[in-house]
Amino acid sequence: MASPGKKSFPLRIDPALWAEIERLAAQELRSANAQVEYLLRQALMQRGRQLPPLPLEPTEPPESPRPDASSTAEE
């Protein structure tokens, strides 16, 4: 069953290519579907396309201010 918010469609693909995608997905601890999406995103980015980040991708946390040496000195 498709995830909410994701487009679902049948795909005709060469069985040897699909087997390689499944092997690669297993090595990278992804499902075959996630691997296909990952490879498509990579290909689009290599061609200069801007894509929004995946909802499950961790985003970098905002940098917290670091105390400088003068604020930690005892008064």
Secondary structure as UniProt FT lines:
FT   TURN            4..5
FT   HELIX           15..27
FT   TURN            28..29
FT   HELIX           32..46
FT   TURN            47..48
FT   TURN            55..56
FT   HELIX           69..72
//
